[in-house]
């Protein structure tokens, strides 16, 4: 069961990173003003909590749909549900592993 958990964890992290990288690429290439002025030129590795919070606020707001960019809106919709579902799956797996170990 540990290997299933580890495979789920690694796959989930890689998928999340790929989607966030695509989101940032779309923002930087198609929505330069929004990317620089509103989000502060956020990067994959943020050393600024403010930039990270601004990106999460953007993802969970209606602003992606307001841009008229269907790919941007789709990526943000995906990332809105992906994080909570990924954490829930990991917690369920930990619960199952703890039950099996007793």
Buried (B, 14 or more C-beta within 10 A) or exposed (E): EEEEBEEBBEEBEEEBEEBBEBBBEBBBEEBEEBBEEBBBEBEEEBEEEEBBEBBBEBBEEEBBBEBEBEEBBBBBEBBBEBEEEBEEBBEEBEEEEEEEEE
